[in-house]
């Protein structure tokens, strides 16, 4: 198909090209490169790595004034950024992106191994604009595009000018929605903002953080009374880890703002690294309301969400927690969720609790175990210290499973799991009567099949022609 296969030497043909209004090189066929200064940004980002190397291997000689160590330290500080910058330059010359004749997003990259990826925008899950700390020094931004899929479902373009990044995000959203690519950026209306004080207090009052800090105080008191300050090291670990988590999340979710636009929900947050994330309508796979014990007096909850491709574990095993809002009152949280799952009415649902004998399997939370459903969603709840309510639209259910563990089987109990894309939300109705669980699996499978057949969220802004002849 014309316009889909770029020449293999596209990076060499482009050179610096000429500048778009945002400063991004392009060619006559619409293929573009990221900003020419991107290799410099990558080089600057590597400077802390050089510093760490110097401190790790030459700190003794540095403090002693050893000339040889000083020279090696200077070389390391220069060499590491130069090597990283050179590699980034080669990658920059071989990276290009464009929209093909079908309107899908193409990325051609790779120095040793060439890769060409096609992202089908009808399956778009999210498009984010982020400004890491060093990129902000150059007024540049990173664009991440995520579509439903497995390998190669996400690409990141580092770096574009902020205006160009926003323009590209708008074009991707317009094409995904079935609109003209040059459609003007949709307006947005802020609907919720998390105050820094509320964010800090909520992080300190989470159940895990609170109990770890309480354990730290107990360890300090007992150890000092018994044998002096020998337990200080352990206290630093038990107290330092939750504090580090609190600080990290505070920096990540600082100034969290939720806005509504025709493109979907727009989330902006971050202190050192600012991020702007757009979640198109119909792309939310599952939602979870989380209420820690100490939050309930204030009426606070956190809203976690699964979005296809986001929240999956990376190569290091780390998993990103994707949120609609890190902390909010019940009314605000329900109002936000109403915008992505219209008509959700948890209060009006008929809950089916776990049987009394589930107490022998789960003595603490058995009274909270229950499930419910309506025409649109399946809901399950669990937890007593920290309460969880998980919601999944029937159309987003990928499979329904029946499990019966060794502690459930003698009691005639079983659990039902409604699977969706990887992420923080796991939808499970725990410790039900085994016969009820089997029937629930069949019923939910049927509901999911019917809902998928009626789902039209792929082109949410395009005219509905299902009723036309």
VENWOKA-V176483 format. One record per residue. N is the residue number from 0. RES is the residue in one small letter. SS is DSSP state (A for helix, B for strand, O for the rest). Layout:
[[N;RES;SS] [N;RES;SS]]
//
This chain:
[[0;x;O] [1;x;O] [2;x;O] [3;x;O] [4;x;O] [5;x;O] [6;x;O] [7;x;O] [8;x;O] [9;x;A] [10;x;A] [11;x;A] [12;x;A] [13;x;A] [14;x;O] [15;x;O] [16;x;O] [17;x;B] [18;x;B] [19;x;O] [20;x;O] [21;x;O] [22;x;O] [23;x;O] [24;x;B] [25;x;B] [26;x;O] [27;x;O] [28;x;O] [29;x;O] [30;x;O] [31;x;B] [32;x;O] [33;x;O] [34;x;O] [35;x;O] [36;x;O] [37;x;A] [38;x;A] [39;x;A] [40;x;A] [41;x;A] [42;x;A] [43;x;A] [44;x;A] [45;x;O] [46;x;A] [47;x;A] [48;x;A] [49;x;A] [50;x;A] [51;x;A] [52;x;A] [53;x;A] [54;x;A] [55;x;A] [56;x;A] [57;x;A] [58;x;A] [59;x;A] [60;x;A] [61;x;A] [62;x;A] [63;x;A] [64;x;O] [65;x;O] [66;x;A] [67;x;A] [68;x;A] [69;x;A] [70;x;A] [71;x;A] [72;x;A] [73;x;A] [74;x;A] [75;x;A] [76;x;A] [77;x;A] [78;x;A] [79;x;A] [80;x;A] [81;x;A] [82;x;A] [83;x;A] [84;x;A] [85;x;A] [86;x;A] [87;x;A] [88;x;A] [89;x;A] [90;x;A] [91;x;A] [92;x;A] [93;x;O] [94;x;O] [95;x;B] [96;x;B] [97;x;B] [98;x;B] [99;x;O] [100;x;O] [101;x;O] [102;x;O] [103;x;O] [104;x;B] [105;x;B] [106;x;B] [107;x;B] [108;x;B] [109;x;O] [110;x;O] [111;x;O] [112;x;O] [113;x;O] [114;x;B] [115;x;B] [116;x;B] [117;x;B] [118;x;B] [119;x;O] [120;x;A] [121;x;A] [122;x;A] [123;x;B] [124;x;B] [125;x;B] [126;x;B] [127;x;B] [128;x;B] [129;x;B] [130;x;B] [131;x;O] [132;x;A] [133;x;A] [134;x;A] [135;x;A] [136;x;A] [137;x;O] [138;x;O] [139;x;B] [140;x;B] [141;x;B] [142;x;B] [143;x;B] [144;x;B] [145;x;B] [146;x;B] [147;x;O] [148;x;O] [149;x;O] [150;x;O] [151;x;O] [152;x;O] [153;x;B] [154;x;B] [155;x;B] [156;x;B] [157;x;B] [158;x;B] [159;x;B] [160;x;B] [161;x;A] [162;x;A] [163;x;A] [164;x;A] [165;x;A] [166;x;A] [167;x;A] [168;x;A] [169;x;A] [170;x;A] [171;x;A] [172;x;A] [173;x;A] [174;x;A] [175;x;A] [176;x;O] [177;x;O] [178;x;O] [179;x;O] [180;x;O] [181;x;O] [182;x;O] [183;x;O] [184;x;O] [185;x;O] [186;x;O] [187;x;B] [188;x;B] [189;x;B] [190;x;B] [191;x;B] [192;x;B] [193;x;O] [194;x;O] [195;x;A] [196;x;A] [197;x;A] [198;x;A] [199;x;A] [200;x;A] [201;x;A] [202;x;A] [203;x;A] [204;x;O] [205;x;O] [206;x;A] [207;x;A] [208;x;A] [209;x;A] [210;x;A] [211;x;A] [212;x;A] [213;x;A] [214;x;A] [215;x;A] [216;x;A] [217;x;A] [218;x;A] [219;x;A] [220;x;A] [221;x;A] [222;x;A] [223;x;A] [224;x;A] [225;x;A] [226;x;A] [227;x;A] [228;x;A] [229;x;A] [230;x;A] [231;x;A] [232;x;A] [233;x;A] [234;x;A] [235;x;A] [236;x;A] [237;x;A] [238;x;A] [239;x;A] [240;x;A] [241;x;A] [242;x;A] [243;x;A] [244;x;A] [245;x;A] [246;x;A] [247;x;A] [248;x;A] [249;x;A] [250;x;A] [251;x;A] [252;x;O] [253;x;O] [254;x;O] [255;x;O] [256;x;B] [257;x;B] [258;x;B] [259;x;B] [260;x;B] [261;x;O] [262;x;O] [263;x;B] [264;x;B] [265;x;B] [266;x;B] [267;x;B] [268;x;B] [269;x;O] [270;x;O] [271;x;O] [272;x;O] [273;x;B] [274;x;B] [275;x;B] [276;x;B] [277;x;B] [278;x;B] [279;x;O] [280;x;O] [281;x;O] [282;x;O] [283;x;B] [284;x;B] [285;x;B] [286;x;B] [287;x;B] [288;x;B] [289;x;B] [290;x;B] [291;x;O] [292;x;A] [293;x;A] [294;x;A] [295;x;A] [296;x;A] [297;x;A] [298;x;O] [299;x;B] [300;x;B] [301;x;B] [302;x;B] [303;x;B] [304;x;B] [305;x;B] [306;x;B] [307;x;O] [308;x;O] [309;x;B] [310;x;O] [311;x;O] [312;x;B] [313;x;O] [314;x;O] [315;x;O] [316;x;O] [317;x;O] [318;x;B] [319;x;O] [320;x;O] [321;x;O] [322;x;B] [323;x;B] [324;x;B] [325;x;B] [326;x;B] [327;x;B] [328;x;B] [329;x;A] [330;x;A] [331;x;A] [332;x;A] [333;x;A] [334;x;A] [335;x;A] [336;x;A] [337;x;A] [338;x;A] [339;x;A] [340;x;O] [341;x;O] [342;x;O] [343;x;O] [344;x;O] [345;x;O] [346;x;O] [347;x;O] [348;x;O] [349;x;O] [350;x;O] [351;x;B] [352;x;B] [353;x;O] [354;x;O] [355;x;A] [356;x;A] [357;x;A] [358;x;A] [359;x;A] [360;x;O] [361;x;O] [362;x;O] [363;x;O] [364;x;O] [365;x;A] [366;x;A] [367;x;A] [368;x;O] [369;x;B] [370;x;B] [371;x;B] [372;x;B] [373;x;O] [374;x;O] [375;x;O] [376;x;B] [377;x;B] [378;x;B] [379;x;B] [380;x;B] [381;x;B] [382;x;O] [383;x;O] [384;x;O] [385;x;O] [386;x;B] [387;x;B] [388;x;B] [389;x;B] [390;x;B] [391;x;B] [392;x;B] [393;x;A] [394;x;A] [395;x;A] [396;x;O] [397;x;O] [398;x;B] [399;x;B] [400;x;B] [401;x;B] [402;x;B] [403;x;O] [404;x;O] [405;x;A] [406;x;A] [407;x;A] [408;x;A] [409;x;O] [410;x;O] [411;x;O] [412;x;B] [413;x;B] [414;x;B] [415;x;B] [416;x;B] [417;x;B] [418;x;B] [419;x;O] [420;x;O] [421;x;O] [422;x;O] [423;x;O] [424;x;O] [425;x;O] [426;x;B] [427;x;B] [428;x;B] [429;x;B] [430;x;B] [431;x;B] [432;x;B] [433;x;A] [434;x;A] [435;x;A] [436;x;A] [437;x;A] [438;x;A] [439;x;A] [440;x;A] [441;x;A] [442;x;A] [443;x;A] [444;x;A] [445;x;A] [446;x;A] [447;x;A] [448;x;A] [449;x;A] [450;x;A] [451;x;A] [452;x;A] [453;x;A] [454;x;O] [455;x;O] [456;x;O] [457;x;O] [458;x;O] [459;x;O] [460;x;O] [461;x;O] [462;x;O] [463;x;O] [464;x;O] [465;x;O] [466;x;O] [467;x;O] [468;x;O]]
//
